Structure formats: structure tokens, C-alpha cells
Amino acid sequence: MRTAEIGQRFLTFFEERGHDVVPSASLLYNDPTLLFVNAGMVPFKNYLMGVEPAPWQRATSIQKCVRTLDIDEVGRTTRHGTFFQMLGNFSFGDYFKTDAIEWAWELVTGPTSEGGLGFDPAKIWVTVLGPGFHPDYPDGDVEARRTWLKVGVPAEHIQGRSLADNYWHMGVPGPGGPCSEIYVDRGPQFGPDGGPEADEDRYMEIWNLVFMQNERGEGIGKGNFEIVGELPKKNIDTGLGIERVACILQGVDNVYETDLLRPVIDVAEELTGATYGDKASQEDNIRFRVVADHSRTGMMLILDGVTPGNEGRGYILRRLLRRIIRSAKLLGAKGATMERFMNTVMDTMTPSYPEIADNRERILRVAINEEKAFLKTLESGTKLFDEAVDDLRSTHRAKTQKVLSGDKAFELHDTYGFPIDLTLEMAQEAGLDVDMEGFNAAMGEQRRRAKADNQAKKHGHTDLSLYRDWV
């Protein structure tokens, strides 16, 4: 089942059950606390918190999301991606726990011929808030457990977990409530028996149902807080990861090999001459996945109006695009690759986001211009980095000295435009650390000189003696 079809089945299912279909908000949602939308509930946050009345009683959406904390984990695990799509159904004071669970079970295990996703019920495991973790829930989330038993989940496939795992809140006083997560057993080849408690690679989480019913009081951490009381209106907030569902339904090992990203890997193989998969090194497989993941994320950010820059959102985009370029070079690419990568990922994503077609030329222009600029930087900066590493290893300190100097890291940044993230990444690959204290000191000194120079320009006077000599 293709990813776009999974999303459409989800929306249709909930639309048939009285939900308004709400288009995805921009990744640049107007929330001062966020760089990018990072969860499906973000556009609905004020409604769920009761800050303003919701325009609908029930809603469903496919929200595009970006999480930047996972950039360095991309390709190293089967689950991390910087861009993902979150399917959700929401109730604003309307239906609650029982309906949410019954509908989730119906969609997940329903036959594909009837609009369901067709998972084998015997492979489904769920978690609920377990007993003994909070005085207000001495027996755990009894209602959720009872409902899962009612729909047909065997007791041994329902695991009770702690507040850290199965109680949602924002980390500060406000709305919260227990949650229930749905997992699919991918088989013994992915890990040991024992359900999600034993192994979350074998038992992959696909859907989290949040039952927002309490007002959380003061406290510290995920599990040490008081519950003030019940919310006047109970809400439902769910999130199903479409990439994870596609991974399982398409029978591939990880999210980088689904129909949305595998075509980019195929193009990368063609352009580099390298091979992806079991016969490749771990390092090369990671690079292929970086190219695929970052190509899609970069394209979606450009679509929503981000341009490469040196700070904020622009810096994130620049870092992603430069990691694509460098990964392709390390795989063996001899020339420019960005146009092919961007065209491929736009082809895979346009069925879900038709607006890509109208922005195709702009997206290509932004990405290709960044590639042209960085290829020059990469060549000269890499040569300096390699010389610094060779020099470090050739000295008498080679056996103990494993730190690239802060001055050298600053020279890469200041002279060659190497962002410190790239230097850190290259150093890690070479088995080195970077003297960040020295780098930060050099950066601070540069800022001090720049500030002093700027002040001199504002308050100083131009030396006119040279001109007088000509008069």
C-alpha cells in the first residue's frame, strides 16, 4: 500500500465518522516556541488547551512535521527522520476514550477491502498507564485497559507502563492525561519476544492515543507531579506515523526504503556508483539515508518559504542541504547531484502535496544555488581539514593527541565557511574530537574585534592626508 493511499484511507475513515478534514498547516506555523511544527497537534494546541473555542467538534488531518533534534541520528536507526507526516483525529469536548480506542482498532485491523489498514490482530500490542505510578491512578488507566479487552486485544498483549511512557503533558502545569500506544510485532528477526517493554525495534509504535482529561499541577520531570483535578472538557489528540505504517505494510526494514524515499536512494546509487544495502558498509548506508531524508526535508522547507541562511530556520535548511552534498561526494559523486535528488523527491511527494508542482522551479533554483556555492567551499575546506588531520597524526603526539585545535576549527569556519557542525561531523568520522573551548574563544575574539571596528567606523574620522598630497 503506497504512502499516499494510507493517508487517504485515514482521512476517509474519520470523515465518515463526522470529522472535518483540516489541511496541514505550514511548517512555519505561527508559534513563538517552535522553530518548525514538530507534532500533529500543534495547529490544534489552543483548542485542546481551551485557550480559544475550536471551529469543529471533531477534526482529522495529515500534518507535515520537522524535528531537528534528530538530524545526527538520521540513518543510524530505523525510525528517525527529520521530516514526517502525522495522521491525527481530534475531539474537542465531544467523544472520548472508548470511541477513540474502538475506532483505532477498527481502522488498524479492518480489511483493506473495507477501507482498513489490514494489520493482523494477532500482531497488535498496546500499552496503557499501569497501576501504582500515580496516586490519582492507583490501578492505572482501567477504562483504557477494559476497552482494549472489549475490542479483542488479549490481556497478554496489553502492557502497563509508567507515567514517563504513558502519560502526556506539556512539562508545565496545564492539560494532561494518560495515553495508549499501539505497536505492531514485526517478527523475531527484528528482536526478542516480550512486547514493547522488551524491544521497540521489533515492536514498532505506530499510533499514540492521548486522553486529555486532567489538569496537571506543579512538579518536576515526566513522572513527579500532582493532578489538580478533571478538565471541564475532555479532549482526544492522536498521532499515527504514516512513515512507520508504510514501512511495515510495504515489507521494508526501515522508513528510508518506503515508496517516498527509496527512489532517492536509487538515484544516489546511479550518480555515485556506490551500492546501498546488505553489501555496503554501515557508513555508506547511513550516507544514502541522509541523502534521501534530507532531500525530502529540504524540499519541504523550501516549499514553505525557507531559504538557506546562517541562523534560525535558514541555518537548519543550509545544514541539511550541505549534508546531502557532502554525503553524495563521499559516496563517489563527481559533480552536481542536487537537481536529480530534488526532482525525484518532488515526484514522490506531489501526489500528497499538489502545490509542489507550482513551486518546482523555485525549489530547484534555491537548492541548486546552495549546491554551487558549497561545492567550492567543500573542496578547499576539506583539503585544509585533511592536512590538519595528517599533521596531527604525523607528530610525536599522534598516539595520544586526538583533538583538532580550536584555532584550526575556527580557520575552517572563518576562511572557508565551514559550519562548526560540519567540522564536528568530519572530526568524528576521523576519530577525533574538536577543541570547542578554543573554537568558542576564537569566535568571541572575532566578535569583539568586529564590534570594536564597527564602533571605530561610527565615531572615527577618515585620514585625509593622502588626498591632501594630491591637491
N, C-alpha and C positions, 0 to 999 in steps of 0.2 A: 504494500500500500504506500503510495507516494505521500510525501510530507504534506503537500497542499491538500490532498484528499483527507488526511487525518484532521487537519484544521477545519475543513468544511463540514465534516461529519460532526465534530464537536459543536460548532455553531448551530447547525441544523437541529441537532438533538435538543439543545436548550431553547432554541427559538420555538420549537414545537411545544415546549413546556412553559411558555409565557414569558420568556426572557427577551428584552430588547437587545439587538445586536449593536454593539458600540464599536466604532472604528478605533484602531490603535492610535494612541496619542503619539506625538513626535518624541523621539529620543531626547530632545532638548526641552522636556516639559518644564513649565514654569514653577520649579520648586527650588528655593534657595539652598536647601540642604543636600541637593543631589547634583552631581556633575551630569549624569545621564539617568534616564528611567532605568531602574535596576530590578523591578518586580512588577508583576501584572496588576497589583492592587494600587500602584502609585497614583494613577489618574482618578481613582475612587477613594483616596485616603480621607478627604474631608467629609465625604458621605458616610464612610464607615465609622469615623470618629464622632459624627454628629455635629461637625462644625457648620455644615450647611445641609439643607434638605436635598435628598437625591432626586433627580428628574425621573427616575424609574423605581419601581419596587423590585424588579429583577433585571439583571443585565448579564450579558456574556460578551467576551472579547478575545481577540488574539493580540496580545500586546508585545511589541518588539522591545527588547531589553538589552542593555550592555552592562557588564560588570567588569571593571578594570582591575580589581584586586587579583584576578586570576590570570593576568597576562603571562606571568612567568611559569604558570602551571600548564599552559596550553600545550597539548601534545604529549605531556608526560603521564596523564591519566586518561581514562576512557570517558570522563564526564565533563571536564572543564572546557568551557568555551567562552569567549568574550561577548559574542552576540548569541542571543537565543530568543525564542518566541514562547511566551507563556499563555496558555489557554486558561481561561477562568470563567467561573459562573459566580454571580454575586447576588445576595439577598440583602435588602436594606429594610430590616424590620418586618420581613414577610415570612417565608418558610425558614425552617431551621434544621437542626441536626439530622432528624430522621429522613426528611426528604433529600437532603444533601447526600447522605450515605446511600440511600436506595437508588438515587439517580446515577451516582458514580459507579455503583456495582452494575447497574443495567447497561450503562454505556461501555464500560471496560469489558464486560463478559458477553454482551449481546452479540448475536451473529452478525457478520458483516453484511449478509443479505437483507438484514432489517435495520441497517444504519449503525450497528455497533462496531466496536474495535476488534472483537473476536478473540480475546485472550482466553486461554484455558482456565476455568475457575480453579482447578486444582493447583495452578501455579501462582495464584494470588496470595500474598501475605499482607497483613495490615498491622499497624501499631496504633496504640491509644495511650493516653495518660494512665500510668499504672498506679496501683494503690501505695499509700504510705509516703508520697512525695510532698504533699501539702495538706495542712490540717483542714482546709476547706474541701479537699477531695480525698478523704481518708480511704475510700475504696476505689480511687481513680475515677475515670470517666465511665461510669456504669452505663449510662444511656448509649454511648457510642459502642461499647462492647456488646451490649444487648442487641443493638440494631444490626451490627455485623453478623452476629449469630443468626439473627432472624432472616437475613438475606441469603445465608447459606455458607458463610465462611466457617470452617471448622475451628473449634476452640484452640487447637494446637497451632493454628496459623494466625492467631491474634496475640501479639506481644505487647505487654505493658512496659512503657519506658518512662524515663524521668522527665521533670519539668524542662530540662535543657533540650530534650529531644521533642517533646510533645506538649508544649505549652507555648503559645505565641503571644508576644507582647513587644512593644517598641523600645524596651530598655529603660523606660521612664514611666512615671505614673500616667495612666490612661487606659484605653480599652485593651482587653486581652481575653484569652480563653484557651481551652485545650484544643489540640488539633489531632487529626488522624491521618496517617500517611499510608499510601497504597504502594506495594512493592510487587515486582514480578520476578519469579525464580527463573534465572537464565540457564540453570543446569550446573551439574558438578564440575564441568570443565572450567567454570569461572570461579570456583572457590568451595569452601567447606559447607556442610549442612548446618542447619540451626537457625535459619531465618535471618532477618535484618540485624538482629543482635550479634550474630556470628560474623557476617560478611556482607558489606553493602556494595561489593562489586558483583557478586553472584546475584544477590537480591537487590535489584536496581529500583530505587524510588522513582515513581512516575507522577504521583499526584499527591498533593497535600491539601486536606480539607481543614480550614480553620473555623472554629465555632466561637465567634466573638461574643462572649456573654458576661464577662466580668469587668469591673473597674479595678485595675491594678493600683496598689498604693506604693509607698516608699519601699526601697530595698536595693540591694546590690547584686549584680550578676543575673544570670538566667534563672536561677532557682531559689534565690533568697529574697523574697518579697511578700508583702501582705496583700490580701484581696479585700478591698473595701466593701464590695457588695456586687449586686447584679446590675447590669446595664438596663436602662429603661426600654431599649430596643435591642434585640439580639440580631446579629448580622452573620452572614456567611461570606467567606472570602476563600476561594480555592485557586490553586495553581497547578496545572498539568504541563509538564515539559514536553513539548512536541518533538524535540530532537531525540529525547530518550525513547519515546514511544516509537518513533521511526526506526531507531537503531534496532529495537527488538523485533518489530514487525517485518523489517527488511532483512533480518537474519545476519546483521553485520556485527563486528566485535565492538565498535565504538562509534561515537557520534560524528567522527570525521569521515566515515565511509558511507554515510547515507546519500540519498539521491541529490541532496543540496550541495554537498561538499566534495564527494568523490570525483565529480567531473573536473574540479580544480586540481586535484592531485594527479589525475590523468594527464592534464595539460602540463603540469610541472614535470612529470616523467618525460614527456615529449621534448620539452625545452631544455632539460638538463642532462638527459641521457642516463640519469640515475633510476633506480628501481625502488618502488615502495613495497613494503610487506615483509613476510617472514624471512626473505633472503637478504634484507637490508639491515644495516646497523641500527641500533636504537637511536643514535644521534641523527641519522638521515631520516628515519621515520618521524622523529619529532619535527625536523625541519619541514617535511612535507605537510604535516598537520598545521604547523604555524602558517605556512603559505595559504592553506585552504581556509583556516579560521579567520586569519587577519584580513584576507582579501574580502571576505563577506562583511566583516565588521567595518572595515574601512569604507567599503562601498556604501553601506547603510548610513554611516555617519556623514559622508559627503552628500548623500541623498537628502538628509535632513538639514543640511546647511553648514556643516563644519568644514573649515579649511585648515590645512596644516599650519602650525604656528609654534611658538616657543613657550607657551604657557596654557594652562587650563585644558579645555576640550581640544584646542588645536594641537597641543603638545601630545595628547593621547593619540590623536589621529596620525601625527607625524611619526611617533614611535612605532605604531602598528605598520604603517607603510614601509618604514625603513627596515623593520624586522622581516617583512616579506622579501624585500630586495636582497638583503644580506643572506637570508636562508636560501634563496634561489641561487645566489652566487656560490655558496658553499656546496650546494648540490651539483654544481657544474655548469650553470647558465653562463653563456659567454657574452650575451648582450641584454637588451631591454626585454622585460617579461611582463610588465605591468598591464599593457594593453590586452594581452591574451587572458591574463588572470581576471581582470575586471570584466571583460566581455563575457567570459564563461560564467562568473558568479551572477552577473546580471541576467543571463539567460535562465539560470536555475531559480532565481528569486522573483522574476517578473510575474509568473502566474499568481503568486501570493500578493505582490505589490505592483499593480499595473502602472503606477506613477513612475516607476523606474524608466519605462520606455521614453517618457517625455524629458527625462533628465540625463539620458545616456551620454550625450556629447559633453555635457558639463562634468559629469563624474569622471569620464575618461581624461578630460583636459586637466583636472586637478591632480589626479593620480599620476599621470604621465609626467607632468611638470615636476612633481616631487621626486619622481624617479630620476629624471635627468640631472637634477641638482645633486641628489645624494650619491649617484654613481661616481661623480667626480670626487666628492668628499670621501667616499668609501675607499677608493683606490689609494689616494695619498695618505689618508689616516691609517689604513691597515698596514701600509708599508712602515710607517713610523712605529706603530704598535709592535709589529713583528720584530723590528730592530731592537726595540726596548726589551722585549722578552728574550731575544737571543743574547743581548748584552748582559741581562740579569743572570741568565743561566751559564754564561761563559766565565763569570767571575769566580773568585775563590769562595764566595758566599753561596754558590749555586745549590749546595746540598741543604742549606738552612733558609736561605732568603727566598721567600715565596710571596713577596709583596711588591706590587708595582707602585712606584713612588707617587705621591700626591701631585708633585710637580709635573711628572710625565702625563698623568691623567688630565691635569689642567691644560697642558700644552695641546693634547688631543682635542679638548673642548674649545680652547680659545683660538687655536690656529687652524684647526681642521674641521671645526663644527661638529665634533663627535659628542653627542649627549652622553652624560655620565652613565646612563642606563646601558648604553651600548658598550662602553668600556668595561663596565662590571660584567656584562654578559660574556664578552670576549675573554676577559681575565678568568672567569670561571671555567670556560672551555679549555683554557691553557693550564688549569690547576693552580691559579694564582688568586691572591686577594688584592685589594686596592687600598692604599692608604687614604681613607676617606677624610681623616682628620687633616692631613696635609692638603688634600684637594679643596676642602672647605675653607681652609686658611688662605689658600691662593685665591679662591673666589672672593673671599671677604676683602683681601687686599686689592683686588681688581676693582671691586665696587667702591672702596674708599678712594682710590685714585680717580676713578671716573667722577665721583661726587665732587672731589676737590677741583678737578679740571672743569667741571660744569660751573662751579662757583666762580672760578677764575674768569671764565668766559663772560659770566654775568656782570662781574664787578671790575674787571681789569680794563686796561686801556691798550689799544694797539700801538706797537712800536712803529713810529712813522719815520725813523731816521733813514731807512733805506730809500724811501720816497724823496726825502729832502735832498739826498745826494744827487738825485736826478734833476732837481729843479735848477 
